[in-house]
Amino acid sequence: MRAVIIGGSIGGLFTANMLERAGWDVVVVERTAEQLSARGAGVVTHPELFDDLTIAGVSKQDLAIVHVDRRITFGTDGSKEYVLDFPQGLVAWGELHQYLSKTVRTSQILRGAMLTSFQDTEAGVLVQLADGRSMMADLLIGADGFRSTVRRLLLPSEQIDYAGYAAWRGLVSEDDLDGDVAADLMSCFAFGFPKGEQIVGYPVAKPDAEAAGSARQFNYVWYRPAADMVQLEAMLTDAQGNIHRDGIPPHLLRSDVLAQMRADALRVLSPQLAAAVRATRQPLLQPIYDYAASRFAVGRVALVGDAAVVARPHCGMGVTKAGSDAAALLDALSAHPGDVRAALQLYDEVRRPLAHALMHHAQDLGNTIGDGKSPAPPPIVRKLMQEIAVAPQLHGAN
Ligand SMILES: Cc1cc2nc3c(=O)[nH]c(=O)nc-3n(C[C@H](O)[C@H](O)[C@H](O)COP(=O)(O)OP(=O)(O)OC[C@H]3O[C@@H](n4cnc5c(N)ncnc54)[C@H](O)[C@@H]3O)c2cc1C
């Protein structure tokens, strides 16, 4: 049996790995020609992620995980306003991607190849690539992210919704931080809750090649309002006037947008977090969206990861969710050997309610950002410190 997987990021690799272990012939189609492992920032680990990695044959000992034992909210004056004991392991996205790539043993990975269309027929799914190649599959999996082409073709009337804010993400080497700042930020999971905004940050390991000097870097996600599409598009417009609605490549961010962001960091963030933001060489801008597919599978075609559900990053579950989707898909295929359509129906029934519940939980966390008129009150800050980047107990609900 052959599966074609569109997307060679975390969701695609988890799925390729697990299907291959179950005896499937797997082809992965990834539109980016170069290795994705060089990109990305930080990922929070959860017990569920380790369960998924175990199924994929990856031991936690194989990964460079940085451990912190406390969560600290820094006030705008730099004081440690709230401290919570909370041990957690953090890993670099690139490390995880690289490791998963290595475990996909015999699959063919077609890099620089892009799906343009497919046709689900009685004989199988006919997959068409942009370069003219086509292939037949018993199973097609859309692991092609929040702007999924597979999903657009499968569920054409469904749209992603802009949440009204965007996140600045960045990685800064520990070597580029002053000693006091590094001492504060590199030993904890850091929070800041300026009016109408939210920032979280934590240390992760550097990729091997960069391990000269400190072996660690600080990763942060700073959520800021850009209330409507006009404001957002202004930030996504490059110096030539092109609007990058699907995400602006970091090197095309305009200098005035970056300068404003750096000036705002000084104005609204604690001195430690502002220093980290301002020391970042190549910040990324990520608009925040909500989306939950009404179906995770139709016929012989299934969606996994962000193609199926985009949960705002506050709950830090994007990578874990993709791994758990892959594991659920494997379980469903094992329950219906030789009957892909029945298996995918089961996958949809089992996985969709949980992923929808996760999206709603992430929305709730994001909606606490508020209107910016007053700072988050202490009970909300405490709740957020306990729930951000923590796997929730979900009871599937539509
Ligand atoms: C380069 C990169 C860096 C990231 N860094 C982080 C991070 O630091 N922290 C974090 O929490 N999350 C990060 N993410 C997001 C994270 O991977 C996802 O939220 C989550 O893991 C679900 O992954 P996914 O595989 O479903 O989707 P994605 O990770 O979005 O991957 C989708 C993949 O599909 C490919 N693709 C899209 N359309 C087509 C097509 N038509 N044909 C072929 N290929 C296609 C894309 O190139 C991409 O590689 C990153 C994603 C990417 C792509």
The ligand as a MOL file (V3000), in Angstrom:
LIG
                    3D

  0  0  0     0  0            999 V3000
M  V30 BEGIN CTAB
M  V30 COUNTS 53 58 0 0 0
M  V30 BEGIN ATOM
M  V30 1 C 10.1160 26.0810 8.7720 0
M  V30 2 C 9.1480 25.9570 9.9240 0
M  V30 3 C 9.5510 26.3450 11.2080 0
M  V30 4 C 8.6790 26.2130 12.3010 0
M  V30 5 N 9.1230 26.5600 13.5490 0
M  V30 6 C 8.3340 26.3580 14.6260 0
M  V30 7 C 8.8020 26.6230 15.9580 0
M  V30 8 O 9.9230 27.0350 16.1720 0
M  V30 9 N 7.9640 26.4040 17.0060 0
M  V30 10 C 6.6990 25.9160 16.8210 0
M  V30 11 O 5.9880 25.7030 17.8080 0
M  V30 12 N 6.2280 25.6670 15.5760 0
M  V30 13 C 7.0040 25.8780 14.4760 0
M  V30 14 N 6.5360 25.6080 13.2100 0
M  V30 15 C 5.1330 25.1780 13.0560 0
M  V30 16 C 4.9430 23.7400 13.4560 0
M  V30 17 O 5.7610 22.8870 12.6820 0
M  V30 18 C 3.4960 23.4120 13.2780 0
M  V30 19 O 2.6900 24.2910 14.0000 0
M  V30 20 C 3.1320 22.0280 13.7870 0
M  V30 21 O 4.2380 21.2550 14.0700 0
M  V30 22 C 2.3410 21.2840 12.7450 0
M  V30 23 O 3.1990 20.9970 11.6860 0
M  V30 24 P 2.6890 20.6560 10.2670 0
M  V30 25 O 3.6990 19.6940 9.7110 0
M  V30 26 O 1.2740 20.2390 10.3170 0
M  V30 27 O 2.7020 22.0230 9.4700 0
M  V30 28 P 3.9220 22.9410 9.0580 0
M  V30 29 O 5.0090 22.8490 10.0400 0
M  V30 30 O 3.3500 24.2720 8.7650 0
M  V30 31 O 4.4450 22.2960 7.6910 0
M  V30 32 C 3.7370 22.2590 6.4750 0
M  V30 33 C 4.7190 21.8550 5.3850 0
M  V30 34 O 4.0160 21.6590 4.1560 0
M  V30 35 C 4.7730 22.2150 3.0890 0
M  V30 36 N 3.8020 22.5140 2.0130 0
M  V30 37 C 2.7890 23.4160 2.0340 0
M  V30 38 N 2.0850 23.3670 0.8910 0
M  V30 39 C 2.6550 22.4070 0.1150 0
M  V30 40 C 2.3740 21.8900 -1.1750 0
M  V30 41 N 1.3340 22.3250 -1.9170 0
M  V30 42 N 3.1630 20.9100 -1.6740 0
M  V30 43 C 4.2210 20.4440 -0.9350 0
M  V30 44 N 4.5430 20.8970 0.3120 0
M  V30 45 C 3.7560 21.8630 0.8260 0
M  V30 46 C 5.4100 23.4460 3.7130 0
M  V30 47 O 6.5480 23.8560 2.9920 0
M  V30 48 C 5.7650 22.9370 5.1150 0
M  V30 49 O 7.0360 22.3410 5.1690 0
M  V30 50 C 7.3560 25.7280 12.0930 0
M  V30 51 C 6.9490 25.3560 10.8020 0
M  V30 52 C 7.8250 25.4480 9.7280 0
M  V30 53 C 7.3660 25.0020 8.3360 0
M  V30 END ATOM
M  V30 BEGIN BOND
M  V30 1 1 1 2
M  V30 2 1 2 3
M  V30 3 2 2 52
M  V30 4 2 3 4
M  V30 5 1 4 5
M  V30 6 1 4 50
M  V30 7 2 5 6
M  V30 8 1 6 7
M  V30 9 1 6 13
M  V30 10 2 7 8
M  V30 11 1 7 9
M  V30 12 1 9 10
M  V30 13 2 10 11
M  V30 14 1 10 12
M  V30 15 2 12 13
M  V30 16 1 13 14
M  V30 17 1 14 15
M  V30 18 1 14 50
M  V30 19 1 15 16
M  V30 20 1 16 17
M  V30 21 1 16 18
M  V30 22 1 18 19
M  V30 23 1 18 20
M  V30 24 1 20 21
M  V30 25 1 20 22
M  V30 26 1 22 23
M  V30 27 1 23 24
M  V30 28 2 24 25
M  V30 29 1 24 26
M  V30 30 1 24 27
M  V30 31 1 27 28
M  V30 32 2 28 29
M  V30 33 1 28 30
M  V30 34 1 28 31
M  V30 35 1 31 32
M  V30 36 1 32 33
M  V30 37 1 33 34
M  V30 38 1 33 48
M  V30 39 1 34 35
M  V30 40 1 35 36
M  V30 41 1 35 46
M  V30 42 1 36 37
M  V30 43 1 36 45
M  V30 44 2 37 38
M  V30 45 1 38 39
M  V30 46 1 39 40
M  V30 47 2 39 45
M  V30 48 1 40 41
M  V30 49 2 40 42
M  V30 50 1 42 43
M  V30 51 2 43 44
M  V30 52 1 44 45
M  V30 53 1 46 47
M  V30 54 1 46 48
M  V30 55 1 48 49
M  V30 56 2 50 51
M  V30 57 1 51 52
M  V30 58 1 52 53
M  V30 END BOND
M  V30 END CTAB
M  END
